[in-house]
Amino acid sequence: MLTKSMLTAILAFFFAISMFAQETAVFDEANLTYKRGMDFFEKGLYGQAQVEFKNAFNQLEPVNEPSWNALKKEAELYYAKCAVNLKQPEAERLISSFMADNSPSPAAAKAAFEIANYYYNSSKYKEAFNYFSMLNPSDLSRPQMAEANFKMGYCSFVQKKFNRADKFFAEALSNPDGKYYFPANYYHGMIAFFAGKFDDAVASFKIVDRSRKYKPYIPFYLAQIYFSQGKYDEVIDYGSKRVKSSGVRKKGDINLLIGKSYYAKGEFDKALPYLETAARKLNKMTPEDFYQLAFTQYRAGNCEKSIKNFSQLTKQKSEIGQLAMYYMADCNIKLGKKSDARNALKKASELDFDQNLRIDALYNYAKLSYELGYDMDALSTFQKLSTNRKYGSEAQKFMSAIFLNTRDYARALNILENLPAEANTPKMKETYQKVALYRGIQLYNNGDLDGAIRYFEKSRSKANDPYSTAIAYYWEGEILHQKGKYKESKAKVAKFLAKAKNLRDLPEESSYYAGNYLQGYNYLKLKNYDKALKYFQATSAEIRRQSALIESKFVKTKMLGDAVVREGDCYFKKNQYSKSVKLYDEAVRKRYPDFVYALYQKAMVQGLRGKTVDKIIALENLAKNYPKSPYADDALFQAGVTYMEIDKNTQAKVPLKKLIKDYKGKSPLINQALLRLGLIAYNSDQYDVAADYYKRVFANNPEADESKSALEALKEIYVTELGQPEKYAAFLETIPGYKVTDSEKDQLTFSSAESQYENGNYTKAVKAFTKYLDKFPNGQNSLKAHYHRGESYGQLKKYDDALNDFEAIVSKGNSKYYLKAVEKAASIAYNIKQDFPRAFGLYKKWEIAAITPEKKLDA
């Protein structure tokens, strides 16, 4: 029979068996869940795997069996790894928490290793290095430790912490059979390469050259090292063989190194194909690479290609950039592209890395600027070189040429005046003299005569060039002549002639014969006809002598012809008419430009010889045959004047009217002709016709003397002859700017009446004085008008009217005419009118006013 205690023991046993069975079932379920998670993890299905891992470690809560704990840790670890792979925000926290909870332990080490690898494979080398560094070597196997060291070395390498990297590569470098032997040597070689430890680098690269993986990369680095060591033959020998091998990386760079090696050896023809191959293969080249490629093409004579590659360096502010621009300019010159060459030289001259090259570029830039017509650019550049030892002399020659060819003489002079003392050579002084002369001539042509003289004086102040000195004197003389300063001009021209006498090839406009011609005019204006004749004769003789050498048509025709005519004028002024006519005949015969003037002068000579008819015929023929000549109007005018001189006024009107009709608006003699026609009409008592001619003068912009003559004539006609002063005053009002005052009208009206009185035209006088007194009863001449009208009435025996005028004067009281008026009034009242009381009163006034005893006695 079972006791109570036995029963209890049996029940406990079966309960324990039941609980164990349940725990086994949980573990098995968790294990299956874990395995499903691993299956998903290995397939990269991290999201699904993470769910399974979470279920697994949740199923194992809160069991604390060691095996269950191990499974739970694995599930937690992989759960965290899934978070890392899924880049979940809490991933790093999960790993860190796992490591904190489980360190030190293989599981924690495994977690750190896994997360480190994850970051490593994700190229997050800083994070990877941090996790690798957390590893405890005692928790890792030898292969894992080797892997960790290599990867920490690589992480350091990528972060350019080369010294640290080399420490971690050390283990792998010492293990030729290890997995990381070749990679470690490769990166150790790179570190040595970067540090300039080329022997170490070569040793490592030669080891790596046995590796299939790294072999393609080694040729470039070895070639680069040889090149850096200046072992150009080794670069060429090694590189030219390896570059042909298949699979070799960076063939473009290797070709470039071979080309640069040949370039360094000065073997440009051999360098060229390698450099051109490199340019085709490489996406990017350094400025030095472009320069060497372009230079080898330049040396090979391939300017088109060379320019293309030199142009890659246009923005380089370096010695290479300066050289590139210089050689590119030379290429452009060879291709005839001078403008492009000029631009390149300008850039080269603006860089100062190579001073000698800069000076060469500056000089050639200036030369091309000069050749292409950029004179001011050339000038400013040559100015900088004017004191340079190498190019100073040539620069000054070019500057001189530019100064003399430019039109901007003012700027040229400013530059010359500011040259440094050492550049102020005799050549520059001579240039200054010439430029100042040209500036003077320029100002003369622009009408600035005073400015021109200043520059001619400046030119003479240098006195280096006798030609310039002489020419300056000539133009000073010309200007002074134009200013009417004939004596001063004469002195300047005399100096010119003295200097020019022994000079050849002077400009025709300032030649020796031109000087004689100008001097002739100086003396002509000074009325020294003997001297003037001498210089005009010298002018014509010199022009005839040099005719074959003279190119100017003006000189050979106009100047010569004018000198001949002026010779004739000099004889004319000396009253040597036969000689003057001979010269005028030459001018006519040879049809010199002024031959019509010669015809005119010949006609005037006929008049002086008393051959008036011949003079008139010659003048009329001139006007008829040469109506467009500047002397046709003179001929018509002189013909009219000559007819008037011989009292043939009717014939005189014909040429004068023709002059007015044909040359109105063209001739300055129109008003003179009108005045002459007015005079002819006046002398014929055709006062209205005459007045019309005189009035027409004012429609032709008369000179002051012409206006005066016309007005005096009109006044004579209207005031004196016609007694129509109001018409004269009315005409005056029509003249622009002319205002006739009341006082002037008073005087004109009175003068008209007075004129009739003085000429004994008493009837007209009475009428005119009456008109005056009606218009101006209290005018400034009213007393005189009463007196002269009274006198006129007396002459006409109209004594009553006379008495009224005289008494009117007496009634106004004391005046200039009082005594005369009272005497005449008393006489008429007593002797003619016999009105004795009236006469008594008048005599009484006369007695009182009489000044002399005799007059008092008479009264």
HELIX and SHEET records of a PDB file:
HELIX    1   1 LYS A    4  GLU A   42  1                                  39    
HELIX    2   2 TYR A   46  GLN A   59  1                                  14    
HELIX    3   3 PRO A   66  ASN A   85  1                                  20    
HELIX    4   4 ALA A   91  ASN A  102  1                                  12    
HELIX    5   5 PRO A  106  ASN A  121  1                                  16    
HELIX    6   6 TYR A  125  PHE A  132  1                                   8    
HELIX    7   7 PRO A  137  ASP A  139  5                                   3    
HELIX    8   8 ARG A  142  VAL A  158  1                                  17    
HELIX    9   9 PHE A  162  LEU A  173  1                                  12    
HELIX   10  10 TYR A  181  PHE A  194  1                                  14    
HELIX   11  11 PHE A  198  VAL A  208  1                                  11    
HELIX   12  12 LYS A  215  TYR A  217  5                                   3    
HELIX   13  13 ILE A  218  SER A  228  1                                  11    
HELIX   14  14 TYR A  232  ARG A  242  1                                  11    
HELIX   15  15 LYS A  251  ALA A  264  1                                  14    
HELIX   16  16 PHE A  268  LYS A  281  1                                  14    
HELIX   17  17 PRO A  287  ARG A  299  1                                  13    
HELIX   18  18 CYS A  303  PHE A  310  1                                   8    
HELIX   19  19 SER A  311  LEU A  313  5                                   3    
HELIX   20  20 GLU A  319  LYS A  334  1                                  16    
HELIX   21  21 LYS A  338  SER A  349  1                                  12    
HELIX   22  22 GLN A  355  GLU A  371  1                                  17    
HELIX   23  23 ASP A  375  LEU A  385  1                                  11    
HELIX   24  24 GLY A  392  ASN A  405  1                                  14    
HELIX   25  25 TYR A  409  GLU A  417  1                                   9    
HELIX   26  26 ALA A  421  ALA A  423  5                                   3    
HELIX   27  27 PRO A  426  ASN A  445  1                                  20    
HELIX   28  28 LEU A  449  LYS A  462  1                                  14    
HELIX   29  29 PRO A  466  GLN A  482  1                                  17    
HELIX   30  30 TYR A  486  ALA A  500  1                                  15    
HELIX   31  31 GLU A  508  SER A  510  5                                   3    
HELIX   32  32 TYR A  512  LYS A  525  1                                  14    
HELIX   33  33 TYR A  529  ARG A  545  1                                  17    
HELIX   34  34 LYS A  553  LYS A  553  1                                   1    
HELIX   35  35 PHE A  554  MET A  559  3                                   6    
HELIX   36  36 LEU A  560  LYS A  573  1                                  14    
HELIX   37  37 TYR A  577  ARG A  589  1                                  13    
HELIX   38  38 PHE A  595  LEU A  608  1                                  14    
HELIX   39  39 THR A  612  ASN A  625  1                                  14    
HELIX   40  40 ALA A  632  GLU A  645  1                                  14    
HELIX   41  41 ASN A  649  TYR A  663  1                                  15    
HELIX   42  42 ILE A  670  ASN A  683  1                                  14    
HELIX   43  43 TYR A  687  VAL A  697  1                                  11    
HELIX   44  44 ALA A  704  LYS A  715  1                                  12    
HELIX   45  45 GLU A  716  GLU A  721  3                                   6    
HELIX   46  46 PRO A  725  THR A  734  1                                  10    
HELIX   47  47 ASP A  742  GLU A  758  1                                  17    
HELIX   48  48 TYR A  762  LYS A  775  1                                  14    
HELIX   49  49 SER A  782  GLN A  795  1                                  14    
HELIX   50  50 TYR A  799  SER A  811  1                                  13    
HELIX   51  51 TYR A  818  SER A  827  1                                  10    
HELIX   52  52 ILE A  828  ILE A  832  3                                   5    
HELIX   53  53 PHE A  836  ALA A  849  1                                  14    
HELIX   54  54 PRO A  853  ASP A  858  1                                   6    
END                                                                             
